[in-house]
């Protein structure tokens, strides 16, 4: 079996497609031949040594995949060899094969490509969990989504609109602003040119928003708290702007605000299974019908994972960057 191995060098991590130990699977798991996986910020962090996988998870990068079932455990009855599936993973997606608990699988629609399937689990589950479960988004509320053109952002815009929410986003270029508006955002702020706090307060007539979904963290903390209205919720899902920040505690108390920290990868398997089944029931039909759409920016052969990581690190993508596991004849990273 081959997978992406991270080699540490003085110039930074080097991602190489090479031989790795084959995976084994248990009685309640299935073995999937991976056809596509996708790049997430956690992969970039892990490659640089800044994010350790959960205990017991594969050291190989990759938090989601789509592929074909090639073997099933003896206690598995709902899946068969040849089924086309996708799944959320704790790691291991950047490889030819992966073992997945049967209860974590989603069946790919016949008309979907493997790239589409790989573009769903991590970002759509993240958006679902943090908007609706952690953030408790109610119908008709106003939500601020930072990094609106990211994979999570493009999913969150669409999910929020199913709740008839007013959606405000931040993004870093005119093209990203335009795309977010076309996707359904009611207002979009170029954070490189405008102060998002000032624009949010103007857009909400001084009331602030009900919910903020934020992957930035420390550098946005003070302004995020100021941008919340009464009973507002700030859900922090990343630390791209640092792990330290200051805020006005008086606003927190006076407006009865909630600040919620959330990750998906480190949740126990039982919780991830529950999330998968909830998402399947509520939103999988909307994805199957095309009402909701996984946004794919570009696809790279997995041998070019290094280039794909650079592309994402430079914030060039709108939506997901997918890695295709097809021609395995080259070992160049």
N, C-alpha and C positions, 0 to 999 in steps of 0.2 A: 504494500500500500504506500502511496505517496501523500504527503501533506506539506504545508508550509512550515518551515523551521526558521525560527528567528536566530540569526547569528549576530552577536554583539561585536561591533567594530568601533574604531575611534571616530569614524564618520557617522555613527549612529547605527540603528538596527538594519540588518540586511535580511530580506525575506527570500528564502530559497525553497523551491519546489523539489523535494527529495524524499528518499525512502524514510518511512517512519514505522514504528511497530503497528501491526494490524490491530483492529479493535475486536473485542469479544462482546457478546450480548447475552443477557440473562433470560429467564423464562417469561418475563413480562415485557420484554423489549423486542424491538425489530431492528434488523440491520438494513440500513439505507445506503444505496450507492448515490453519492452526492452529484447532482448535475449543475447546481448553482448555489452560491452562498452570497453574502453581502458584507460590505464594509460598514463598521460602526465606530464611533469615537472611542469606545472601550477597547477596540482592537488596536487603535493607534497608541493608546495609553499603555496597554499591556506590552506591545512590542518595544516600547521605550523603557519598560521596567517599572512603570508607575501604577500598575493595576494588576494585582494577583488574582487568578481565577479562584472560585470557591473551592473549598476542601473537597477533594474527590473528583473534581472536574478535569477534563483534558487540558493539558498545557498548550495544545494547538489553538490558534485563534479561531474565531468564527462563532457567532451567537445565534445563527439561524441558517437554514438550508432548505433546499427543495431537491427532491430526487425520486428514486424508484426503490420500492421495497424489494430486497433480494433474499431475505430470510426472516423467519418469524420465530419467536420463542415458543416453547411448548405450551405455555398458558395463554397465548394470544389467539383470539378467535375472530376479532373484528377486522383484521388486516390479512392480505394475502400477497404472495410474491407477484410483482408486476404493478401493484398499486402506486399511483403517483401522489406524492405527499409533500407537505412542508411542515416545519416544526421550529419552535424556539429551542435553543440549546444553551447549556452553561459554558460551552466551549467545544472545539473540535470540528467546526464547520469547514475550515480551510483544509479539507482532506478528501480523499476519494471515497471513504466510507465512514459512517458514524452509527453508533448504537443509540436508539431513542426509546424511552418508555412509550409503549403503545398508546397510552392515554394522552400523550402530548401531541399526537399527530393530527393534522388537518388534511382532508382529501382535496387535492387540486381539482378545480373545474377542468373538464376536458379541453376547453378552448384556451386555457391559460398556458403560457410558456413556463419553464422552470425559473426563468429570471423573474417573472411576476411573482411566483410563489416565494422565492427567496427574499423578495422585497417587502414581505408583509410582517412576519412574526415579531421581530424585535421592536420595530418602530410603531407598528399599529397596536401591539399589546401595551407598549409604554404609554402611548397617547391615551388609550382606553383606561388603563389603570389610574393614571395621574389626573386626567380630566374628570372622570366619572366616579371612580372609587375613592381615591385619596382627595381629590379636589371637590367632589360632590357638586359638580356642575348641574344646575337646574335649568329647566326650559326658560328661554328668554333672558338669561343672565348675560353679562358682558365679560369676555375673557381676553386677556392679553397673552399672546403666544410669542415668546422670544425665539429668534432663529426660525422664523416662519417658513423659510424655504428649505430647511433641512428635512431629512427623512421623517423625523418625529414631527416637525412643524407642519409638513404637508399632510400628514395623517391627522394631526390634531385639528387643523382647520376644518377638514371634512367631517370629522366626528362632532366637533362643536356645532357645525351647521345642522346636523341631524337633530340637535337639541334646540334649534332656532335661536342660537346664541348670537349676540353681536360680537364679532371677532375683530380684534385689533392685533396686528403683528408688527414685529421689527424684523428688518433684513438689511443686508449691507450693500446692495447695488440696485440700480434702476431696473435691471432685468429681473432680479428677485422680487422687488416690490411689485412689478407688473404681473409676474406669475402668481404671486399670492392673491392679488386682487382678482385675477381671472379664476382662481381656484375657489373663491368665495369670501375672502377676507373683506370686511366692511371698511377697514382703514388700514393703511400700511405706512410704517415710519422707517425712513432710512437712518439707522442709528449712527452712521458715520457722518451725517450731515445735520441731524436734528437731535434735540434732547427729547428722548422718548417720554420722560415724565411730563414735560410741558405739553407735548402733543396729546398724550393720553388724557390729561386733565381737561384740555380744550375739547377733545372729542366726546368726553363724558359730562361736559358742562360743569366741571368741578367736582363731580360726585365720586370719581374713581371707579375702578373695575371690581367685579366680584371675585375674580380668580385670575391668577397669573401662573403660567407654566414656564419655568425658567431653567435652562441648562447652563447659565452663566455663573451664578453664585456670587462670590464676595463683592466684586466690583459693582454689581447691580443691587445689592441688598438694600441700601439706604433708599434709593429711588423706587425700588419695587414696593417697599413698605409705604412710601408716600403716595404711590399710585393706587393703592387699595382703598376701596370704600368701606363703609361700616360692614362688619362681619365678613370682611374679605379673607381669602385664602391664598397664600403663596406656596406653591408646590415646587420645590427645588429638586431638579433631577440631574444636575451636573455642576462641575466646578471649573468651567472653561475660563472664568474670570477670577479664579483663586478661591482658596478655602477660608479666607479671613475677610470680614466685613464689619462695618458699623451701621447702627440704625438708631432711630429715635424710639426708645422704649415707651415713651409717652403715647405715641401713636398706636403702638401695639395694644396698650391697655385701654386707651380712650375709645378706639374704634373696634375693640374686641376682635382683633385679628388672629389668624392662625397661620403659623409657619410650619410646613410639613416637609420633611426630608424623605426622599424615596429613591430606591433602586429596584431594578427588576431581577438582575442576574443573581443576587445573593439570597433571593427568597427560596424557601424549601420547596422540593419537588411537588409536594401535595398542594401547595398554594399555586404553583405554576400550572398544574393540571386544572385546578379550579378556574383560574383565569382563562386558560385555553378553552374550556368548555363554555364558560360564560360568553366569551368573545364569539365563539362559533355560533351560539344560539342567537345572539343579538345582532352581530354585524357581518358574519360570514355571508348570509344571504344577500346583503347589500353589496358586498364585494363581488359575489358571483354574478349579480345582475348588472353590474357596471355602475350602479348608483354611487358607489365609492370606488376609488381607483388608486392602486399603488403607483406612486410617481417614481419613475426610473430615469435618472439622468444619463447614465452610460453604463456600459458593460465592458469588462476587461477579461481576457483569459487569466486564469488563476496564476499562471506562470508570471504574470505582470502585476502581482499583488503589490510589489514595491511601488510601481507607478500609480496604482490605484490609491494607495495610502497617501502618497504625495499630493495627488489631486484633491483628496478630501481635506488634508491638512491645510491646503491653500484656500479652502472655502470656495472652491470653484463649482461645486455641485448644487443642483436644484433637485431635491429628492434623493433617491438612493443610488449608490454606486454598487453594481453587482459584479461578482466574479464567476466566470463560467468554467466549470470543470469538464472539459471536453478532450482536447488533444493533450495527452500527458507525456508526449515524447521529449519535451524540453524540461530542463531542470533550472532554467534561469529565473531568478527572482526579480 
